[in-house]
Amino acid sequence: MKVDILAIGAHPDDVELGCSGTLAKLMSEGKTVAVIDLTQGELGTRGTNITRAEEAAEATKIMGYVNRENLKMKDGFLSNSEEYQMQIVKMIRKYQPEMVFSNSIDDRHPDHAKASKLVSDACFLSGLVKIETTLENENQQAWRPKHIFNYIQWKHITPAFVVDVSEFMEKKIEACLAYKTQFYDPNSNEPMTPIASKDFLESLTYRAQDLGRLSGVAYAEGFTTEKLIAFKNFDGIIL
Protein backbone atom coordinates (compact mmCIF):
# COMPACT_ATOMS: atom_id res chain seq x y z
CA MET A 1 0.00 0.00 0.00
CA LYS A 2 2.97 2.34 -0.42
CA VAL A 3 2.02 5.79 -1.70
CA ASP A 4 3.97 8.85 -2.72
CA ILE A 5 1.98 11.29 -0.55
CA LEU A 6 0.01 10.83 2.65
CA ALA A 7 -2.29 13.78 3.30
CA ILE A 8 -3.54 14.09 6.88
CA GLY A 9 -6.29 16.30 8.28
CA ALA A 10 -7.69 16.78 11.76
CA HIS A 11 -11.19 16.75 10.26
CA PRO A 12 -12.82 15.48 7.08
CA ASP A 13 -12.63 18.43 4.63
CA ASP A 14 -9.30 19.80 5.97
CA VAL A 15 -7.29 18.11 3.23
CA GLU A 16 -9.63 19.27 0.47
CA LEU A 17 -9.73 22.84 1.75
CA GLY A 18 -6.01 23.02 2.40
CA CYS A 19 -4.21 21.25 -0.41
CA SER A 20 -6.49 19.43 -2.85
CA GLY A 21 -5.33 21.57 -5.77
CA THR A 22 -1.76 20.45 -5.15
CA LEU A 23 -2.83 16.84 -4.64
CA ALA A 24 -4.77 16.89 -7.91
CA LYS A 25 -1.70 18.27 -9.68
CA LEU A 26 0.57 15.61 -8.18
CA MET A 27 -1.85 12.84 -9.15
CA SER A 28 -1.99 14.18 -12.71
CA GLU A 29 1.80 13.64 -12.76
CA GLY A 30 1.37 10.01 -11.73
CA LYS A 31 1.85 10.33 -7.97
CA THR A 32 -0.29 8.26 -5.60
CA VAL A 33 -2.12 9.84 -2.65
CA ALA A 34 -3.84 8.42 0.42
CA VAL A 35 -5.71 10.47 3.01
CA ILE A 36 -6.02 10.05 6.77
CA ASP A 37 -8.72 11.93 8.69
CA LEU A 38 -7.89 11.97 12.40
CA THR A 39 -11.43 12.66 13.66
CA GLN A 40 -14.93 12.28 12.30
CA GLY A 41 -15.66 15.99 12.75
CA GLU A 42 -18.46 15.01 15.10
CA LEU A 43 -18.50 18.36 16.92
CA GLY A 44 -19.22 20.30 13.74
CA THR A 45 -22.30 22.51 14.11
CA ARG A 46 -23.78 21.48 10.78
CA GLY A 47 -24.30 17.89 9.70
CA THR A 48 -23.32 14.76 11.59
CA ASN A 49 -20.44 12.30 11.65
CA ILE A 50 -22.51 10.17 9.27
CA THR A 51 -22.98 12.94 6.72
CA ARG A 52 -19.30 13.86 7.07
CA ALA A 53 -18.32 10.28 6.22
CA GLU A 54 -20.60 10.33 3.17
CA GLU A 55 -19.19 13.66 2.06
CA ALA A 56 -15.59 12.50 2.55
CA ALA A 57 -16.37 9.45 0.40
CA GLU A 58 -17.73 11.72 -2.34
CA ALA A 59 -14.68 13.99 -2.16
CA THR A 60 -12.45 10.91 -2.40
CA LYS A 61 -14.27 9.80 -5.53
CA ILE A 62 -13.89 13.26 -7.08
CA MET A 63 -10.19 13.47 -6.26
CA GLY A 64 -9.22 9.87 -6.99
CA TYR A 65 -7.21 9.05 -3.87
CA VAL A 66 -6.05 5.44 -3.66
CA ASN A 67 -7.45 5.14 -0.14
CA ARG A 68 -8.90 7.13 2.76
CA GLU A 69 -9.13 6.14 6.41
CA ASN A 70 -10.57 7.74 9.54
CA LEU A 71 -8.79 7.11 12.86
CA LYS A 72 -11.81 8.29 14.90
CA MET A 73 -9.82 10.34 17.36
CA LYS A 74 -11.83 12.69 19.59
CA ASP A 75 -12.89 15.81 17.72
CA GLY A 76 -12.04 19.00 19.61
CA PHE A 77 -9.75 17.18 22.01
CA LEU A 78 -6.76 16.16 19.95
CA SER A 79 -3.64 15.80 22.07
CA ASN A 80 -0.06 14.91 21.37
CA SER A 81 -0.42 11.70 23.37
CA GLU A 82 1.40 8.42 22.96
CA GLU A 83 -1.88 6.74 22.03
CA TYR A 84 -2.57 9.13 19.16
CA GLN A 85 1.08 9.23 18.06
CA MET A 86 1.18 5.46 17.74
CA GLN A 87 -2.01 5.37 15.67
CA ILE A 88 -0.39 7.72 13.17
CA VAL A 89 2.92 5.85 13.27
CA LYS A 90 1.06 2.74 12.13
CA MET A 91 -0.47 4.67 9.21
CA ILE A 92 2.90 6.12 8.18
CA ARG A 93 4.46 2.67 8.24
CA LYS A 94 1.51 1.22 6.38
CA TYR A 95 1.62 3.74 3.52
CA GLN A 96 5.37 4.55 3.56
CA PRO A 97 4.94 8.01 2.00
CA GLU A 98 7.82 10.09 0.71
CA MET A 99 5.91 13.24 1.67
CA VAL A 100 3.30 14.03 4.32
CA PHE A 101 0.90 16.98 4.05
CA SER A 102 -0.61 18.06 7.34
CA ASN A 103 -2.65 20.78 9.04
CA SER A 104 -1.62 24.38 9.48
CA ILE A 105 0.96 25.13 12.18
CA ASP A 106 -1.34 27.80 13.66
CA ASP A 107 -5.03 28.27 13.10
CA ARG A 108 -8.45 29.32 14.38
CA HIS A 109 -9.49 25.75 15.25
CA PRO A 110 -7.22 24.43 18.03
CA ASP A 111 -7.28 20.91 16.57
CA HIS A 112 -5.38 22.13 13.50
CA ALA A 113 -2.21 23.26 15.25
CA LYS A 114 -2.42 20.25 17.58
CA ALA A 115 -2.68 17.93 14.58
CA SER A 116 0.31 19.62 13.00
CA LYS A 117 2.54 18.88 15.99
CA LEU A 118 1.04 15.43 16.52
CA VAL A 119 1.75 14.40 12.93
CA SER A 120 5.23 15.89 12.99
CA ASP A 121 6.19 13.95 16.10
CA ALA A 122 4.64 10.75 14.76
CA CYS A 123 6.67 11.08 11.55
CA PHE A 124 9.86 11.23 13.60
CA LEU A 125 8.89 8.36 15.86
CA SER A 126 7.91 6.23 12.87
CA GLY A 127 11.56 6.18 11.81
CA LEU A 128 12.83 4.73 15.08
CA VAL A 129 13.55 1.02 14.67
CA LYS A 130 13.19 0.31 18.39
CA ILE A 131 9.54 1.31 18.29
CA GLU A 132 7.76 -1.87 17.26
CA THR A 133 4.29 -1.85 15.73
CA THR A 134 2.01 -4.39 14.17
CA LEU A 135 -0.93 -3.91 11.85
CA GLU A 136 -3.34 -6.72 11.06
CA ASN A 137 -1.01 -9.10 12.94
CA GLU A 138 1.98 -8.21 10.75
CA ASN A 139 5.13 -6.54 12.03
CA GLN A 140 5.76 -3.16 10.47
CA GLN A 141 9.07 -1.72 9.34
CA ALA A 142 10.32 1.67 10.50
CA TRP A 143 9.66 4.44 7.98
CA ARG A 144 10.25 8.20 8.08
CA PRO A 145 8.91 10.50 5.34
CA LYS A 146 11.46 12.72 3.63
CA HIS A 147 9.32 15.85 3.92
CA ILE A 148 6.44 17.23 5.98
CA PHE A 149 4.55 20.12 4.41
CA ASN A 150 1.86 22.06 6.27
CA TYR A 151 -0.96 23.56 4.25
CA ILE A 152 -2.48 26.93 5.20
CA GLN A 153 -6.04 27.14 6.48
CA TRP A 154 -8.08 29.92 8.14
CA LYS A 155 -5.30 32.20 9.36
CA HIS A 156 -3.01 34.09 7.04
CA ILE A 157 0.47 32.56 7.23
CA THR A 158 3.32 33.55 4.93
CA PRO A 159 4.14 30.41 2.94
CA ALA A 160 7.63 29.03 2.53
CA PHE A 161 6.64 28.17 -1.03
CA VAL A 162 3.56 27.99 -3.24
CA VAL A 163 2.38 25.50 -5.85
CA ASP A 164 0.75 26.61 -9.09
CA VAL A 165 -2.69 24.97 -9.09
CA SER A 166 -4.21 27.06 -11.87
CA GLU A 167 -5.29 24.01 -13.87
CA PHE A 168 -6.80 22.29 -10.85
CA MET A 169 -8.87 24.95 -9.07
CA GLU A 170 -12.12 23.64 -10.52
CA LYS A 171 -11.42 20.16 -9.14
CA LYS A 172 -10.46 21.66 -5.74
CA ILE A 173 -13.74 23.59 -5.54
CA GLU A 174 -15.72 20.54 -6.64
CA ALA A 175 -14.06 18.41 -3.95
CA CYS A 176 -14.68 21.04 -1.28
CA LEU A 177 -18.33 21.36 -2.27
CA ALA A 178 -18.76 17.63 -1.69
CA TYR A 179 -19.04 18.68 1.97
CA LYS A 180 -22.40 20.19 1.20
CA THR A 181 -23.64 20.37 4.80
CA GLN A 182 -20.62 22.45 5.83
CA PHE A 183 -20.52 25.28 3.34
CA TYR A 184 -22.67 28.09 2.03
CA ASP A 185 -26.16 27.13 0.99
CA PRO A 186 -28.76 29.94 0.91
CA ASN A 187 -31.55 27.35 1.22
CA SER A 188 -30.13 25.62 4.30
CA ASN A 189 -31.93 25.84 7.63
CA GLU A 190 -28.80 24.80 9.54
CA PRO A 191 -27.19 27.30 11.96
CA MET A 192 -24.75 29.76 10.40
CA THR A 193 -21.06 29.17 11.08
CA PRO A 194 -17.92 30.99 9.92
CA ILE A 195 -17.16 28.35 7.29
CA ALA A 196 -20.79 28.25 6.11
CA SER A 197 -20.71 31.91 5.07
CA LYS A 198 -20.69 33.03 1.46
CA ASP A 199 -17.45 34.91 2.15
CA PHE A 200 -15.66 31.76 3.25
CA LEU A 201 -16.72 29.90 0.12
CA GLU A 202 -15.51 32.78 -2.03
CA SER A 203 -12.26 32.92 -0.05
CA LEU A 204 -11.23 29.55 -1.46
CA THR A 205 -10.86 31.28 -4.81
CA TYR A 206 -9.68 34.76 -3.88
CA ARG A 207 -7.00 33.56 -1.45
CA ALA A 208 -5.63 31.23 -4.13
CA GLN A 209 -5.78 34.13 -6.59
CA ASP A 210 -3.85 36.36 -4.21
CA LEU A 211 -1.07 33.80 -3.78
CA GLY A 212 -1.10 33.44 -7.55
CA ARG A 213 -0.84 37.20 -7.98
CA LEU A 214 2.20 37.29 -5.72
CA SER A 215 3.88 34.40 -7.53
CA GLY A 216 2.96 35.17 -11.13
CA VAL A 217 0.31 32.51 -11.77
CA ALA A 218 -3.48 32.44 -11.77
CA TYR A 219 -4.00 30.34 -8.62
CA ALA A 220 -1.64 28.92 -6.02
CA GLU A 221 -1.69 26.99 -2.73
CA GLY A 222 0.83 27.83 -0.01
CA PHE A 223 2.77 25.62 2.37
CA THR A 224 5.17 25.93 5.25
CA THR A 225 7.91 23.40 5.86
CA GLU A 226 9.85 22.19 8.87
CA LYS A 227 13.18 21.90 7.11
CA LEU A 228 15.03 23.87 4.50
CA ILE A 229 14.12 22.87 0.97
CA ALA A 230 16.97 22.33 -1.50
CA PHE A 231 16.51 22.58 -5.28
CA LYS A 232 18.53 20.34 -7.61
CA ASN A 233 17.98 22.90 -10.39
CA PHE A 234 15.73 25.82 -11.31
CA ASP A 235 13.66 24.06 -13.96
CA GLY A 236 10.47 24.06 -11.91
CA ILE A 237 10.50 27.74 -10.98
CA ILE A 238 8.01 29.97 -12.79
CA LEU A 239 9.78 33.13 -13.92
Salt bridges, closest charged atoms under 4 A:
ASP14 OD2 - HIS11 ND1 3.21
ASP14 OD2 - HIS112 NE2 3.38
GLU16 OE2 - ARG68 NH1 2.96
ASP37 OD2 - ARG68 NE 2.76
GLU58 OE1 - LYS61 NZ 3.90
GLU69 OE2 - LYS94 NZ 2.65
ASP75 OD1 - HIS11 NE2 2.98
GLU98 OE2 - LYS2 NZ 2.69
GLU98 OE1 - LYS146 NZ 2.36
ASP106 OD2 - LYS155 NZ 3.24
ASP107 OD2 - HIS112 ND1 2.72
ASP111 OD2 - HIS11 NE2 3.15
ASP121 OD1 - LYS117 NZ 3.16
ASP210 OD1 - ARG213 NH2 2.68
GLU221 OE2 - LYS172 NZ 2.74
